[in-house]
Amino acid sequence: MSNLQKSVLSYDYYDKRFHFCQPEGGPKKKAESLGSVLFGDRIYTSKFELKLGTKETNRVLCTSEPIPKEDATFINECIKNDYALNWVVDDLPAAHITNDERTSEEYYSIGFALGSHQGSQVELNNHYDITIDYHHREDGKYRVVGVLVTSSSKNQKDENGVGVPTGGPVVLKGGEQVVYTYSVIWNSSAKPWATRWDNYLNVLDPSIHWFSLVNSIVIVLFLTGMVAMILIRGLHQDISRYNAVEAQEDVQEDYGWKLVHGDVFRPPQRPMLLSVLVGSGAQIVAMTGLTLVFAVLGFLSPSNRGALGTVMIIFFMVFSCISGFVSARIYKMNGGENWKMNIGLSATLVPGVIMSFLFAMNFFLIHSHSSGAVPFGTMLTLLGLWLIISLPLSVAGSYLGFRKPRIEHPVRTNQIPRQIPDQPAYLRSIPSIMMGGILPFGAIFIELYFIMNSIWFHRVYYGIGFMFLVYIVLIFTCAQVTILMCYFHICSEDYHWSWRSFLTSGAAGLYVFLYSILYYFTKLDISTFTSTVLYLGYSAVISILLAVFTGSVGYLSCLYFLQKIFASIKVD
């Protein structure tokens, strides 16, 4: 019910504190998909009677019980926090017409106001003007193609089932009985059923999305130019020079990045954790990519409620085999021998951390009596799916990874580690990691703004094509930034690249979290502790997943790059 501008808590329509009209025999719950339940959709039957073509005027829905003072205070607080009501008619959400601030174009915004407030005056909307557009098909059948609701506040009394205004708005102070009424108008429309969602799927100001995309592509082209100029040209000269040295007897010493050939593939510290994170990142990359492909092809339209969430969960679990396989290959390459622990952590570490976060935040939702709280049965279903699908596939992937021969490096590793000289300030760990994370974040931050608006302001996000292109740009940006930074480090004789390559592109996740804090202070007006914890908690989950995603891309790109360049030189 919340438009999520001043609160991230949503409530059931039939929460006892609202005292809304209930159908005879109580509301019946409609079955929802797994994704729909996780995203907080709870759909119930209502007392409204809508008959095709039958016009209604000020029909009384019901008269509420006297509303206690505590509940009146709760309703007034919800109105002050700009809460909205969400109805569904023939699987189409009820909406109100809004104008796009930039283009002045009209579009349907889902939901409508619970009430209004000006200064200290808080008014509850108790009358609903419902306008339903229907399409008459050639076969004689009718289809609902649009639902608009305008709500208003007026004191009225029930006279034989008709609401008669008595003057003034409804102001709750405690003890009042509210008469709820509604009017229905049916309009014939030429819009066919297949395009009935078009009014809802308005891409707000597409020029900004194009600007975002052009901005991202310029960053990629800039990086590609840098990689081409510095790496290909520089490396070509380096490799030619190193290989020419072999023919000269008077030159004995190596120089440049060839100096670290005996140390560059030395196993990093904590190879277990690194391999598990890289494996989980590869899993998230595959899941995101395939989900976006399905969405771009139109299989995951918002009209299919909860489909996006369900598909993401299924793909994440199915692709756990990729996590196990990549983790096993990296761990074996780095000389790891505790393969049992690697198999266990690959299957449990990242899913366990994410589930723990979500479980913890669910307790806050339960405490607040929010409809967004995931039922205990759904939680058990998720755990069951993980045990039946994700865990066996992850173990199978790890088994295949360990059965494969170890990834061989093109150069041998020396017994004694080489001493690393003092590095310039900009090549030290923290400055270089923080610099590297800016560019991947810069490639996505404009699209991120629209995605966050969609999540927290309850808007339909439909720039899927833009998002898919930004996803591709993000992968290219992460790979190129990490390769560039890696080249600068090995030229400075610093061969500790493994964790640094993961963290350089993974720092994009940190920037996303910092951006979400900025968004909290500039775009949201949240004042309660529970809403703040939930907002920061969900933002942290998104940031962690993005950091693992981008870090994995960075590490694998760097590994491929180093394998290629050291295979190109002759080493004694």
DAFENWO-V252241 format. One record per backbone hydrogen bond with DSSP energy under -0.5 kcal/mol. CO is the residue of the C=O (numbers start at 0). NH is the residue of the N-H. E is the energy in kcal/mol with one decimal. If there is no record, write none. Layout:
{{CO,NH,E} {CO,NH,E}}
//
This chain:
{{0,83,-3.3} {4,524,-2.1} {5,526,-0.7} {9,370,-2.1} {9,371,-0.8} {11,14,-1.6} {14,17,-2.2} {14,18,-0.8} {22,25,-2.0} {27,44,-1.8} {32,36,-2.2} {33,37,-2.3} {34,38,-1.8} {35,40,-2.6} {36,39,-1.5} {42,29,-3.0} {47,49,-0.6} {48,50,-0.6} {50,53,-2.7} {52,54,-0.7} {55,183,-1.7} {57,162,-3.0} {58,181,-2.1} {61,63,-0.5} {61,179,-2.6} {65,67,-0.6} {66,174,-4.3} {67,71,-2.4} {68,72,-2.4} {69,73,-2.0} {70,74,-2.7} {71,75,-2.4} {72,76,-2.2} {73,77,-2.1} {74,78,-2.2} {75,79,-2.4} {76,80,-1.7} {77,82,-2.1} {78,81,-1.8} {80,5,-0.7} {81,2,-0.5} {82,113,-2.0} {84,86,-0.5} {84,111,-1.4} {86,93,-2.4} {88,91,-1.6} {91,88,-2.9} {93,110,-2.5} {94,148,-2.7} {95,108,-2.9} {97,106,-2.5} {99,103,-2.3} {104,99,-2.8} {106,97,-2.7} {106,108,-0.5} {107,109,-0.5} {108,95,-2.3} {111,84,-3.3} {113,124,-2.0} {115,122,-3.2} {117,120,-1.8} {119,121,-0.6} {120,117,-2.2} {122,115,-2.2} {123,125,-0.6} {125,180,-2.2} {126,151,-2.4} {127,129,-0.8} {127,182,-2.6} {128,130,-0.5} {128,149,-2.2} {129,131,-0.5} {129,184,-2.6} {130,132,-0.5} {130,147,-2.8} {131,186,-2.8} {132,144,-2.8} {132,145,-1.2} {133,188,-3.0} {134,136,-0.8} {134,142,-2.0} {136,139,-1.7} {140,136,-3.0} {142,134,-3.1} {145,132,-2.6} {146,94,-1.8} {147,130,-3.1} {149,128,-3.0} {151,125,-1.4} {151,126,-2.3} {151,153,-0.5} {154,165,-2.7} {154,166,-0.8} {156,158,-0.6} {156,163,-2.7} {157,159,-0.5} {158,161,-1.0} {160,59,-2.5} {161,158,-2.8} {162,164,-0.5} {163,156,-2.3} {167,154,-3.4} {168,170,-0.7} {169,123,-2.3} {169,171,-0.5} {175,66,-2.6} {177,63,-2.9} {177,179,-0.7} {179,60,-3.5} {179,61,-1.1} {180,127,-1.8} {181,58,-2.3} {182,129,-3.3} {183,55,-1.6} {184,131,-2.9} {186,133,-2.6} {191,194,-1.1} {192,195,-1.5} {194,197,-1.6} {196,199,-1.1} {196,200,-1.8} {198,107,-1.9} {199,201,-1.2} {200,202,-0.6} {201,203,-0.9} {202,205,-0.6} {204,207,-1.6} {204,208,-0.8} {205,209,-2.4} {206,210,-2.4} {207,211,-2.8} {208,212,-2.6} {209,213,-3.0} {210,214,-2.9} {211,215,-2.3} {212,216,-2.8} {213,217,-2.6} {214,218,-1.8} {215,219,-2.1} {216,220,-2.9} {217,221,-2.6} {218,222,-2.5} {219,223,-3.1} {220,224,-2.5} {221,225,-2.2} {222,226,-3.2} {223,227,-2.9} {224,228,-2.8} {225,229,-3.1} {225,230,-0.6} {226,230,-1.4} {226,231,-1.6} {227,232,-1.4} {228,233,-0.7} {229,233,-0.8} {230,234,-3.4} {231,235,-2.1} {232,236,-2.0} {233,237,-2.7} {234,238,-3.4} {235,239,-2.2} {236,240,-2.6} {237,241,-3.2} {238,242,-2.5} {239,243,-1.8} {240,244,-1.9} {241,245,-0.8} {243,246,-1.3} {244,247,-1.6} {246,248,-0.6} {249,251,-0.7} {254,257,-1.0} {255,258,-1.3} {256,259,-1.0} {257,260,-1.9} {259,262,-2.0} {259,263,-2.2} {261,413,-3.1} {262,265,-2.1} {267,270,-0.5} {269,273,-2.0} {270,274,-2.5} {271,275,-2.1} {272,276,-2.4} {273,277,-2.5} {274,278,-2.3} {275,279,-2.4} {276,280,-2.2} {277,281,-2.2} {278,282,-1.8} {279,283,-2.1} {280,284,-2.5} {281,285,-2.2} {282,286,-2.5} {283,287,-2.9} {284,288,-2.5} {285,289,-2.4} {286,290,-2.2} {287,291,-2.4} {288,292,-2.0} {289,293,-2.3} {290,294,-2.3} {291,295,-2.9} {292,296,-2.0} {293,298,-2.2} {293,299,-0.6} {294,297,-1.2} {297,300,-0.6} {300,303,-2.1} {302,304,-1.3} {303,306,-2.1} {305,309,-2.3} {306,310,-2.7} {307,311,-2.3} {308,312,-2.1} {309,313,-2.4} {310,314,-2.8} {311,315,-2.5} {312,316,-2.1} {313,317,-2.7} {314,318,-2.7} {316,319,-1.2} {317,320,-1.2} {318,321,-0.9} {318,322,-1.3} {319,323,-2.4} {320,324,-2.3} {321,325,-2.8} {322,326,-2.3} {323,327,-2.2} {324,328,-2.2} {325,329,-2.5} {326,330,-2.6} {327,331,-2.5} {328,332,-2.1} {329,333,-1.9} {330,335,-2.6} {331,334,-1.6} {336,338,-2.0} {337,341,-1.6} {338,342,-2.3} {339,343,-2.1} {340,344,-3.0} {341,345,-2.4} {342,346,-1.4} {343,347,-1.3} {344,348,-2.8} {347,351,-2.3} {348,352,-2.4} {349,353,-2.4} {350,354,-2.7} {351,355,-2.3} {352,356,-2.2} {353,357,-2.4} {354,358,-2.9} {355,359,-2.5} {356,360,-2.4} {357,361,-1.8} {358,362,-1.2} {359,363,-0.9} {360,364,-1.8} {361,365,-2.6} {362,366,-2.5} {363,367,-1.6} {364,369,-2.6} {365,368,-1.6} {369,372,-1.2} {374,378,-1.9} {375,379,-2.3} {376,380,-2.0} {377,381,-2.5} {378,382,-2.3} {379,383,-2.6} {380,384,-2.7} {381,385,-2.3} {382,386,-2.4} {383,387,-2.6} {384,388,-3.1} {384,389,-1.1} {385,390,-3.2} {388,392,-1.7} {389,393,-2.5} {390,394,-2.3} {391,395,-2.4} {392,396,-2.5} {393,397,-2.4} {394,398,-2.6} {395,399,-2.3} {396,400,-2.3} {397,401,-2.6} {398,402,-1.7} {399,403,-1.3} {414,416,-0.5} {418,420,-0.5} {423,426,-1.8} {424,427,-1.2} {427,431,-2.4} {428,432,-2.5} {429,433,-2.7} {430,434,-2.3} {431,435,-2.2} {432,436,-1.7} {433,437,-0.7} {434,437,-0.8} {434,438,-0.7} {435,439,-0.7} {436,440,-1.6} {437,441,-2.8} {438,442,-1.6} {439,443,-0.7} {440,443,-1.0} {440,444,-1.7} {443,447,-2.5} {444,448,-1.5} {445,449,-1.2} {446,450,-2.1} {447,451,-2.6} {448,452,-2.0} {449,453,-2.1} {450,454,-2.2} {451,455,-2.8} {452,456,-2.1} {452,458,-0.5} {453,458,-0.8} {458,460,-0.6} {459,461,-0.6} {461,463,-0.8} {462,466,-2.5} {463,467,-2.5} {464,468,-1.9} {465,469,-2.5} {466,470,-2.3} {467,471,-1.8} {468,472,-2.5} {469,473,-2.7} {470,474,-1.8} {471,475,-2.1} {472,476,-2.7} {473,477,-2.7} {474,478,-2.3} {475,479,-2.5} {476,480,-2.7} {477,481,-2.1} {478,482,-2.1} {479,483,-2.4} {480,484,-2.5} {481,485,-2.5} {482,486,-2.3} {483,487,-2.2} {484,488,-2.0} {485,489,-2.5} {486,490,-1.9} {487,491,-0.9} {488,491,-0.6} {488,493,-2.6} {489,492,-1.3} {492,494,-0.7} {494,496,-1.9} {496,500,-3.0} {497,501,-1.5} {498,502,-2.7} {499,503,-2.4} {500,504,-1.2} {501,505,-1.6} {502,506,-1.4} {504,507,-1.6} {505,508,-1.8} {505,509,-0.6} {506,510,-2.0} {507,511,-2.1} {508,512,-1.9} {509,513,-2.4} {510,514,-2.5} {511,515,-2.1} {512,516,-1.6} {513,517,-2.0} {514,518,-2.7} {515,519,-1.8} {516,520,-1.7} {517,521,-1.9} {518,522,-2.8} {518,523,-0.9} {519,523,-0.6} {527,531,-1.8} {528,532,-2.6} {529,533,-2.5} {530,534,-2.6} {531,535,-2.6} {532,536,-2.5} {533,537,-2.7} {534,538,-2.3} {535,539,-2.2} {536,540,-2.0} {537,541,-2.2} {538,542,-2.4} {539,543,-2.7} {540,544,-2.3} {541,545,-2.2} {542,546,-2.5} {543,547,-2.3} {544,548,-2.2} {545,549,-3.0} {546,550,-2.4} {547,551,-2.0} {548,552,-1.7} {549,553,-2.4} {550,554,-2.6} {551,555,-2.4} {552,556,-2.0} {553,557,-2.2} {554,558,-2.6} {555,559,-2.1} {556,560,-2.4} {557,561,-2.6} {558,562,-2.3} {559,563,-2.0} {560,564,-2.5} {561,565,-2.2} {562,566,-1.0} {563,567,-0.5} {564,567,-0.8} {565,568,-0.5} {568,570,-0.5}}
//
